[in-house]
Amino acid sequence: IRASHDGSCVVLNEDSKELKKDLGVIDGTVVHAERYHHTQGFTPDTSVIVQIFTEEKNKIAVSFNLIDKTDFDQEIMIDQRKNLLQFKQAVSSIIGLPLDQFIVCKNLSGQEHKALDKSLSDLGFFDGCSIMLQKGKPTSSNTIKFKIWVWDEEKSLFGQGFDMDIDQDISVDKLKEIILNKLPHLKQTDLMRLRIRKGQNLGKILFGGKTLKQSINALRDGFNIVVQPLEKSETLAENQIVFNVQRWFPEQQKLEPKPNEIVLFKESTIGGLKLEISHLFKIPPEYTRIAKPYIFQLKNPEQLSSLNWEVEDSSVLTGSPWYLTDGDLLVFKDDREIEVVIEGAPPSASGSGPRYASEPSLVINTIYDDPISQDEESKKVTVSGNDDQIGVQKLN
């Protein structure tokens, strides 16, 4: 048996093979021999030598902490093919706790490794990695630690959140019942929506009839779910989208205080949205202009003037250029109102975000070019327009 430097083994058991050409055996190569019983035959799986080298190849050094300590000053050598249960058994005697009184976490955030039957390599363990151990009762691999928030419609912000351990295979409707038992002031399950938290906003709606695992991609510990109380019961379908619109007043250069929620079908067009806004806010569709801002622009409303307000009416809300999803915000205005023009604003362009100026040109002169006067050079480095527009500079 020839062992490579990476620990892999080649069994030299075919007499028809050439040592150098076929098996890589050259001057100085070390080979290992072992005895086996002819009656049992020989396979790499039964080879003691292969097993030794394979174990060494798969051994990794894992650092971990003692309970209630933050220093990763303990280390164990272990085969990465072993599962999480075997790892816990190995460290249990070192930290002095039984298996059911501590958890293995991926990092300092406390995200728990739960799948006891998964190999360490499948769980992302590698040579030199550090694993956090914490005192506590392990949860099953099917249990997710959720953070539940209640949306305050009046203040347009999240109330205080709380933690819940929930089976990922329960239905969304069942989760509503569990939350109602904990928060009885919500009155009844048909007066609440469950949504995914998207930053500081409400995101995707979770529909009844599906499990949490079916409803949420990449489900993991620490996932944020928001309870949105409703004034009256509703029936939403998965082919509908719930988003917000907020009016922009060009003459005053400010937004209305609060956004308004709108529910439309996902295949609706921008033209259809204009009709809905016309009905709600009494602005004729032909004078309604809509744009999709970036979040940072809402903190500086004067930037909204340079948005692209001329998106085609035939564009689908959930398609290009907006790709609208649940919880997104659009701004709209009455085009009859006079827009305050910001000096140096870049030209119009199609798309969902702001309009950008073209890339400025750069002229590079060499020693062979005609020299220019100091006055001319100072003119060329003068910056004109706004910060996005840069003059031409001579480089020597």
C-alpha positions as CSV (number, residue, x, y, z in Angstrom):
1,I,0.0,0.0,0.0
2,R,1.4,3.4,-1.0
3,A,0.2,6.4,1.1
4,S,0.3,9.8,-0.5
5,H,1.3,13.0,1.4
6,D,-2.4,13.9,1.8
7,G,-3.2,10.6,3.5
8,S,-4.9,8.9,0.6
9,C,-3.9,5.3,-0.1
10,V,-3.3,3.3,-3.3
11,V,-3.5,-0.5,-2.9
12,L,-0.8,-2.2,-5.1
13,N,-2.6,-5.4,-5.8
14,E,-2.8,-5.8,-9.5
15,D,0.2,-7.6,-11.0
16,S,-0.5,-6.3,-14.5
17,K,0.2,-2.7,-13.4
18,E,3.6,-1.0,-13.9
19,L,5.0,0.5,-10.7
20,K,6.1,3.8,-12.0
21,K,3.7,4.4,-14.9
22,D,0.5,3.1,-13.4
23,L,1.0,3.3,-9.6
24,G,3.4,6.3,-9.2
25,V,6.1,4.2,-7.4
26,I,9.5,5.9,-8.0
27,D,12.9,5.8,-6.4
28,G,12.5,6.6,-2.7
29,T,8.8,5.8,-2.5
30,V,7.7,4.2,0.8
31,V,5.2,1.4,0.6
32,H,3.6,-0.5,3.5
33,A,2.8,-4.2,3.6
34,E,0.4,-6.1,5.7
35,R,-0.7,-9.8,6.0
36,Y,-4.2,-10.9,5.3
37,H,-6.1,-14.2,5.1
38,H,-6.6,-15.6,1.7
39,T,-9.9,-17.1,2.7
40,Q,-11.3,-13.7,3.6
41,G,-9.9,-11.8,0.6
42,F,-8.6,-8.3,0.7
43,T,-10.4,-4.9,0.3
44,P,-9.3,-1.4,1.3
45,D,-12.1,-1.4,3.9
46,T,-10.5,-4.3,5.8
47,S,-7.0,-3.0,5.6
48,V,-5.5,-1.9,8.9
49,I,-3.0,0.3,7.2
50,V,-5.7,2.1,5.1
51,Q,-7.8,2.7,8.2
52,I,-4.8,4.2,10.0
53,F,-3.9,6.6,7.3
54,T,-7.5,7.5,6.6
55,E,-8.1,8.3,10.2
56,E,-5.0,10.5,10.3
57,K,-6.2,12.2,7.1
58,N,-9.6,13.0,8.6
59,K,-8.3,14.1,12.0
60,I,-9.0,17.8,12.8
61,A,-8.1,20.0,15.8
62,V,-11.2,21.6,17.3
63,S,-10.8,24.4,20.0
64,F,-13.6,25.0,22.5
65,N,-14.2,26.8,25.7
66,L,-15.0,25.6,29.2
67,I,-18.6,26.4,30.3
68,D,-19.1,30.0,31.4
69,K,-15.7,30.9,29.8
70,T,-15.1,32.7,26.6
71,D,-11.5,31.6,26.0
72,F,-11.1,28.8,23.4
73,D,-8.2,27.3,25.4
74,Q,-9.3,23.6,25.2
75,E,-8.5,21.4,22.2
76,I,-9.5,18.0,21.0
77,M,-8.3,15.9,18.0
78,I,-11.2,14.1,16.4
79,D,-12.1,12.4,13.2
80,Q,-14.3,14.8,11.1
81,R,-16.3,11.8,9.9
82,K,-17.7,11.3,13.4
83,N,-21.1,12.8,14.2
84,L,-22.0,15.6,16.6
85,L,-23.2,13.1,19.3
86,Q,-19.7,11.5,19.3
87,F,-18.1,15.0,19.6
88,K,-20.3,15.8,22.6
89,Q,-19.4,12.5,24.2
90,A,-15.7,13.3,23.7
91,V,-15.9,16.8,25.3
92,S,-18.5,15.9,28.0
93,S,-15.8,14.4,30.4
94,I,-13.6,17.5,29.8
95,I,-16.2,20.1,30.8
96,G,-17.8,17.9,33.5
97,L,-21.4,18.1,32.2
98,P,-23.7,15.3,30.9
99,L,-24.8,15.5,27.3
100,D,-28.3,16.8,28.1
101,Q,-27.0,19.9,30.0
102,F,-24.9,21.7,27.4
103,I,-25.2,22.8,23.7
104,V,-22.7,23.1,20.9
105,C,-22.9,26.5,19.1
106,K,-21.6,27.5,15.8
107,N,-20.2,30.8,17.0
108,L,-20.5,33.5,19.7
109,S,-24.0,34.4,18.4
110,G,-25.2,31.2,20.1
111,Q,-26.7,29.5,17.0
112,E,-27.0,25.9,18.1
113,H,-25.8,22.7,16.3
114,K,-28.7,20.3,16.7
115,A,-28.3,17.5,14.2
116,L,-26.6,14.8,16.4
117,D,-26.5,12.3,13.5
118,K,-24.6,14.6,11.1
119,S,-20.9,14.3,10.6
120,L,-18.6,17.1,11.8
121,S,-17.5,17.8,8.3
122,D,-21.2,18.2,7.2
123,L,-21.7,20.7,10.0
124,G,-18.8,22.8,8.9
125,F,-16.1,21.7,11.4
126,F,-12.6,22.1,10.0
127,D,-9.0,21.8,11.3
128,G,-8.4,24.7,13.6
129,C,-12.0,25.8,14.1
130,S,-13.4,27.1,17.3
131,I,-16.7,25.9,18.8
132,M,-18.6,27.6,21.6
133,L,-20.1,25.5,24.3
134,Q,-23.0,26.8,26.4
135,K,-24.9,25.5,29.4
136,G,-28.5,24.6,28.6
137,K,-30.9,22.0,27.4
138,P,-30.3,20.9,23.8
139,T,-33.2,21.4,21.4
140,S,-34.2,18.9,18.7
141,S,-33.1,19.3,15.1
142,N,-36.7,20.2,14.2
143,T,-37.0,23.0,16.7
144,I,-36.2,26.6,15.7
145,K,-35.6,29.5,18.0
146,F,-37.7,32.3,16.7
147,K,-37.8,36.0,17.6
148,I,-41.4,37.2,17.6
149,W,-42.2,40.9,17.2
150,V,-45.5,42.8,17.3
151,W,-46.0,45.6,14.8
152,D,-47.2,48.9,16.1
153,E,-49.3,50.4,13.3
154,E,-49.7,53.8,14.9
155,K,-46.0,54.3,15.4
156,S,-44.9,52.3,12.4
157,L,-42.3,50.4,14.4
158,F,-41.7,47.1,16.2
159,G,-42.7,46.6,19.8
160,Q,-40.6,44.6,22.2
161,G,-39.8,41.1,20.9
162,F,-39.7,37.8,22.7
163,D,-38.2,34.4,22.0
164,M,-40.1,31.2,21.2
165,D,-38.9,27.6,20.5
166,I,-41.2,26.4,17.7
167,D,-41.4,23.1,15.7
168,Q,-40.7,24.0,12.0
169,D,-43.3,21.4,10.9
170,I,-46.2,23.2,12.5
171,S,-48.6,25.1,10.2
172,V,-48.8,28.9,10.1
173,D,-52.3,28.7,11.4
174,K,-51.1,26.7,14.4
175,L,-48.4,29.3,15.1
176,K,-51.1,32.0,15.2
177,E,-52.9,30.0,17.9
178,I,-49.7,29.6,19.9
179,I,-49.0,33.4,19.7
180,L,-52.6,34.2,20.6
181,N,-52.3,32.1,23.8
182,K,-49.2,34.1,24.7
183,L,-50.7,37.5,23.6
184,P,-54.5,37.3,24.3
185,H,-54.9,41.1,23.6
186,L,-54.7,40.2,19.9
187,K,-58.2,38.8,20.4
188,Q,-58.4,36.3,17.5
189,T,-56.3,34.6,14.9
190,D,-58.1,36.1,11.9
191,L,-57.2,39.6,13.1
192,M,-53.5,39.1,12.6
193,R,-51.0,38.5,9.8
194,L,-47.7,36.7,10.3
195,R,-44.8,38.2,8.3
196,I,-41.1,37.9,8.0
197,R,-39.2,40.9,9.4
198,K,-37.2,42.7,6.7
199,G,-34.8,45.1,8.4
200,Q,-37.0,47.7,10.0
201,N,-39.9,46.9,7.8
202,L,-42.6,44.3,7.3
203,G,-41.7,41.6,4.7
204,K,-43.2,38.5,3.2
205,I,-46.6,37.3,4.4
206,L,-46.8,33.8,5.7
207,F,-50.0,32.1,4.5
208,G,-52.1,29.5,6.3
209,G,-52.2,25.9,5.1
210,K,-48.4,25.7,4.9
211,T,-45.8,24.7,7.5
212,L,-43.2,27.1,8.6
213,K,-40.5,25.0,6.8
214,Q,-42.5,25.3,3.5
215,S,-43.1,29.0,4.0
216,I,-39.6,30.2,4.9
217,N,-36.4,29.7,2.9
218,A,-33.2,29.0,4.9
219,L,-35.0,28.6,8.2
220,R,-32.6,29.0,11.1
221,D,-32.3,29.9,14.7
222,G,-32.8,33.6,15.4
223,F,-35.3,34.0,12.5
224,N,-37.6,37.1,13.0
225,I,-41.4,36.8,12.6
226,V,-43.7,39.8,13.0
227,V,-47.3,39.8,14.1
228,Q,-49.2,42.5,12.3
229,P,-52.6,43.2,14.0
230,L,-55.6,43.9,11.7
231,E,-58.7,45.9,12.3
232,K,-60.8,43.4,10.4
233,S,-60.4,39.9,9.1
234,E,-59.2,39.5,5.5
235,T,-58.7,36.8,2.9
236,L,-55.3,37.1,1.1
237,A,-54.1,34.9,-1.7
238,E,-50.6,34.0,-2.6
239,N,-51.0,35.6,-6.0
240,Q,-51.4,39.0,-4.2
241,I,-48.8,41.4,-3.0
242,V,-49.0,43.8,0.0
243,F,-46.8,46.9,-0.2
244,N,-46.9,50.6,0.8
245,V,-47.1,53.9,-1.0
246,Q,-46.2,57.3,0.4
247,R,-47.0,60.6,-1.2
248,W,-44.2,63.0,-2.2
249,F,-45.0,66.7,-2.3
250,P,-42.6,68.3,-4.8
251,E,-43.4,71.9,-3.9
252,Q,-42.7,71.4,-0.3
253,Q,-39.9,68.8,-0.8
254,K,-41.3,66.5,1.8
255,L,-43.1,63.2,2.3
256,E,-46.5,62.7,3.9
257,P,-46.0,61.5,7.5
258,K,-47.1,57.8,7.1
259,P,-47.2,55.4,4.2
260,N,-50.5,53.7,3.1
261,E,-50.9,50.0,2.5
262,I,-52.1,48.7,-0.9
263,V,-53.0,45.1,-1.9
264,L,-52.9,44.2,-5.6
265,F,-52.4,41.1,-7.7
266,K,-48.8,40.3,-8.5
267,E,-49.4,40.5,-12.2
268,S,-50.8,44.1,-11.9
269,T,-49.1,46.8,-13.9
270,I,-47.9,50.2,-13.0
271,G,-50.8,51.6,-14.9
272,G,-53.2,49.6,-12.7
273,L,-51.4,50.9,-9.6
274,K,-52.0,54.5,-10.9
275,L,-55.7,53.8,-11.1
276,E,-55.7,52.5,-7.5
277,I,-53.8,55.6,-6.3
278,S,-56.2,57.8,-8.3
279,H,-59.1,56.2,-6.6
280,L,-57.6,56.6,-3.1
281,F,-56.0,60.0,-3.4
282,K,-58.0,61.7,-6.1
283,I,-55.1,62.3,-8.5
284,P,-56.0,61.7,-12.2
285,P,-54.0,58.7,-13.5
286,E,-52.4,60.8,-16.3
287,Y,-50.9,63.1,-13.6
288,T,-49.8,60.3,-11.3
289,R,-46.1,59.6,-11.2
290,I,-44.6,56.7,-9.2
291,A,-41.0,55.8,-8.3
292,K,-39.2,53.2,-6.1
293,P,-36.6,54.8,-3.8
294,Y,-33.8,53.3,-1.9
295,I,-34.2,53.2,1.9
296,F,-31.3,55.7,2.4
297,Q,-33.1,58.3,0.2
298,L,-36.1,58.4,2.6
299,K,-33.8,59.9,5.2
300,N,-32.9,62.7,2.8
301,P,-36.1,63.4,1.0
302,E,-34.5,66.1,-1.2
303,Q,-32.9,63.2,-3.1
304,L,-36.4,62.0,-4.2
305,S,-36.5,64.7,-6.9
306,S,-33.9,62.9,-8.9
307,L,-35.7,59.5,-8.9
308,N,-36.9,58.0,-12.2
309,W,-40.6,59.0,-12.2
310,E,-41.2,57.9,-15.9
311,V,-41.4,54.1,-15.7
312,E,-43.7,52.6,-18.4
313,D,-47.3,52.0,-17.4
314,S,-47.2,48.5,-19.0
315,S,-44.4,47.3,-16.6
316,V,-45.5,44.6,-14.2
317,L,-45.1,45.5,-10.5
318,T,-43.2,42.3,-9.7
319,G,-41.1,42.4,-12.8
320,S,-38.5,44.8,-14.2
321,P,-37.5,47.4,-13.2
322,W,-39.0,47.3,-9.7
323,Y,-39.3,43.6,-8.8
324,L,-41.7,44.5,-6.1
325,T,-42.1,42.2,-3.1
326,D,-44.2,42.2,0.1
327,G,-43.4,45.2,2.3
328,D,-41.7,47.3,-0.3
329,L,-42.3,51.1,-0.4
330,L,-43.2,53.2,-3.5
331,V,-43.5,57.0,-3.5
332,F,-45.9,58.9,-5.8
333,K,-46.7,62.5,-6.6
334,D,-49.1,64.7,-8.5
335,D,-47.1,65.8,-11.6
336,R,-49.1,69.0,-11.8
337,E,-47.3,70.2,-8.7
338,I,-44.2,72.2,-9.4
339,E,-41.0,70.2,-8.7
340,V,-38.3,72.2,-7.0
341,V,-35.2,71.8,-9.3
342,I,-32.0,70.9,-7.5
343,E,-29.0,72.5,-9.2
344,G,-26.7,70.0,-10.8
345,A,-29.3,67.1,-10.8
346,P,-28.2,64.3,-13.2
347,P,-30.3,63.5,-16.3
348,S,-33.2,61.1,-16.4
349,A,-32.7,57.3,-16.9
350,S,-35.0,54.3,-16.8
351,G,-35.1,51.9,-13.9
352,S,-36.1,51.8,-10.3
353,G,-33.5,53.8,-8.5
354,P,-31.9,57.3,-8.8
355,R,-30.6,58.7,-12.1
356,Y,-26.8,58.8,-12.5
357,A,-24.5,61.0,-14.4
358,S,-22.3,59.5,-17.1
359,E,-18.7,58.6,-16.0
360,P,-16.4,61.7,-16.3
361,S,-13.6,61.6,-18.7
362,L,-9.9,61.6,-17.8
363,V,-7.1,63.1,-19.9
364,I,-3.5,62.0,-19.4
365,N,-0.7,64.1,-20.8
366,T,2.9,63.0,-21.3
367,I,6.1,65.0,-21.4
368,Y,5.8,65.0,-25.2
369,D,2.5,66.9,-25.2
370,D,2.4,70.7,-25.6
371,P,2.8,72.4,-22.2
372,I,-0.2,74.3,-20.9
373,S,-0.2,77.4,-18.9
374,Q,-0.9,77.4,-15.1
375,D,-4.2,79.3,-15.7
376,E,-5.4,76.7,-18.2
377,E,-4.4,73.9,-15.8
378,S,-6.3,75.5,-12.9
379,K,-9.4,75.7,-15.2
380,K,-9.2,72.0,-16.0
381,V,-9.2,70.9,-12.4
382,T,-12.2,73.1,-11.5
383,V,-15.2,71.0,-10.3
384,S,-18.5,71.9,-11.9
385,G,-22.0,70.9,-11.1
386,N,-22.6,68.6,-8.1
387,D,-20.4,66.0,-6.4
388,D,-21.1,63.4,-9.1
389,Q,-19.7,65.6,-11.9
390,I,-15.9,66.0,-12.0
391,G,-13.9,68.2,-14.3
392,V,-10.9,67.0,-16.4
393,Q,-7.6,67.1,-14.6
394,K,-4.1,67.1,-16.2
395,L,-1.8,64.5,-14.8
396,N,2.0,64.7,-15.2
